[in-house]
Amino acid sequence: MSLANHLARQQQTLQTFIALLEDEQRLLGAPEVDGQALLEIVERKQGLLEHIGQQEALRSGAQLKLGYPQGHAGAEQAARDADCLPAWHALRELAERAQTLNQINGEIIHLRMAQNQRILNFLNEAAGQGLYDPSGQARRAGLSGLSSKA
């Protein structure tokens, strides 16, 4: 397979991966998270990551067999010599976009987990202390910060 064809296939795989990351981001930003849909995306992402790794191993292996050095400089030289440098640059841009989206999604997950932990901590604290004293009066101002007195 020519380098141009291989780069085109890698681009297609990365575009599919980016679409999954964008879907994941939409799901993570929804008011209520659809756990099943997220699980399906995670499974698909894992499969695509394996495929991306295989494609990259084939490309870098061919690069070495053709006498080009390892790494980006060798890959760029191989693409230049094969007259498909724009395809190599497009692939690099897609990879950077995927990396950025993946980092953002990770941050969103972290923020949601921290929010959930704060809610759990509040509920555990409220349940552990009891909401009412022995006389029936509220111990705190209520769950929303408002007085529970009518």
Steps between C-alpha positions, in 0.01 A plus 500: 500500500631846418575746776232734367236226525618403846487862621148533356389194697659633816320830446166319466561308822591818687193680365284217633680522835448879513128454428480259796681749724255771394207268576654422838537871571132565418395217731724624780358850467138387522313572824445128552776268389398196295730239652415232246575728205829603662594137557437423133717794395780388731492151349506640146783737593708213637454306176595803292804572715622145437442547128680837503795335674513223242486746213775710653717193558462404132584849382803543727621148417486575129676830567789315668518233228533774239797643687338802661579579862245443773278782620325794349800629307538167320128478434494850359797426274333179378180694425698771320681240288171321422348835399227480766622754755158675518340168599761455775432851632125436491551179697709685762227766534234231550716330763544829686124566484428153639751551780347837594146361500605203710664731756191722516275198548726379778469839671121492466492153656721621785274802563186284500659253739604782735148642490349160576745454788401838649134402480569163663706664774217744573240225511718280720558789737132581512404137560766450766402798710129470466300786361302565820593540864308316776244782519415464129679818391719497191871475582600683185332739266378222270646333195479808283621743760149626566328476833269202535269694736159581359 
